[in-house]
Amino acid sequence: MMNNSAEKRWRFTLLKNLEDSVLSLLNELIMAKNAPKSLKSAYLIRASSHLETSILKLRLCLELKITNETKIFQIQAKTAEAGRMLGG
């Protein structure tokens, strides 16, 4: 079992990593929006990858119970919507 200090460090690391994934996703979407048509698909593929990674990190947060379940479910609903828009 982890001590309190190790648990806090793990929580911070995972949440920071999740934040970085979401920011990378947003960056790829902005690049896709502004890219010439021939380059858009590459940015969208990378954005999709970041979205999928973010979803997995959210599930890990839920399984490890390191943040509020209600907030995680709200975020998951928004990521599902983003996924539908990205896939469309």
PENOR-V121383 format. One line per field, one symbol per residue. phi: phi as a letter, one per 40 degrees, with the letter a starting at -180 (. if undefined). psi: psi as a letter, one per 20 degrees, with the letter a starting at -180 (. if undefined). burial: # if it has 24 or more other C-alpha atoms within 12 Angstrom, else .. A space follows every 50 residues. Layout:
BEGIN
phi->???
psi->???
burial->???
END
This chain:
BEGIN
phi->.cccccccccccccccccdcccccdcccccccccccdcbdcccccccccc ccccccccccdcccfcacddcccccccccccccccccc
psi->qqrhghgggggggghgggghgghhggghggghhiqqhhighghhghghgh ggggghhghggghiljrpgggghghhghhgghggggh.
burial->..........#..##..#..##.###.##..#..........##.##### #####.###.##.........#..##..#..##..#..
END
